Amino acid sequence: MTKVCILDDEVLICETLSKYLNELGYEVPAYALFYDEALKMIKDEKPDIMLLDVNIGGKQSGIDVAKYIRTHHNIPLIFISSYSDRATLQEAALVKPNGYLVKPFNKNDLFAAIEIALSNFSENKVNENKELDFNEIKLLTDALFVKEGFAYKKIFFKEIIFIKSEGVYLEIYTKEKKFLVRESLKNITEILPKNTFYQTHRSYIVNLNAITLIEKEYLQIGTVNVPISRSNQNDFFNRLNLLQ
């Protein structure tokens, strides 16, 4: 579950935002009213994304907190503010926020801003990583690492039976457990070994060794039916050892 922390010097706004976020399916472990509280909250809670009011009580502003985040943490941030004048926007733009919401806004506005910020942030991280020689790095391992709490669990490719796309998330299924990660099917396809995994549908990748039954328009992995799109049928069947 995506963890969202809030900085705003009005308790009512923090409580309202927390309510909205919980209803949208996010986790809100804490909120802060001032600069020092915000820094401690970020250190203790390690949020996936921050919502920050630009103007808060005290000598230091939400922009100062954003500068701290940019220096010490690699997470997306969204400014929330009653001010949309040129001077405020220009100052906020210096820390390159991943979104900017002008009060008042509704729950749908909040959801859209968060999901777009998280998606763009993830894409930027992928693009930055492509500057490295990832082809060589991938050859050194037969597994991927999935975040669980504050740690990363190693999952061997051979343990994955299929992967399903659900919006901006992926459900990675092994025989024992399902893992939920924020990633695109396209990006994970580049990681998985091509001789073992195949994308049968726009929302599914399967481990060919895990298939137990095949029909014309779907296959089975255990008791789960996985669709095969018409455009992929011929290529998919050519990949298999089919005996008449």
Sequence and secondary structure as in RCSB ss.txt:
>XXXX:A:sequence
MTKVCILDDEVLICETLSKYLNELGYEVPAYALFYDEALKMIKDEKPDIMLLDVNIGGKQSGIDVAKYIRTHHNI
PLIFISSYSDRATLQEAALVKPNGYLVKPFNKNDLFAAIEIALSNFSENKVNENKELDFNEIKLLTDALFVKEGF
AYKKIFFKEIIFIKSEGVYLEIYTKEKKFLVRESLKNITEILPKNTFYQTHRSYIVNLNAITLIEKEYLQIGTVN
VPISRSNQNDFFNRLNLLQ
>XXXX:A:secstr
  BEEEE S HHHHHHHHHHHHHTT B   EESSHHHHHHHHHHH  SEEEEESS SSSS HHHHHHHHHHH   
 EEEEES   HHHHHHHHTT  SEEEESS  HHHHHHHHHHHHHHHHHHHHHHHTTS HHHHHTT SEEEEEETT
EEEEEEGGGEEEEEEETTEEEEEESS EEEEE  HHHHHHHS TTTEEEEETTEEEEGGG  EE SSEEEETTEE
EE  HHHHHHHHHTS    
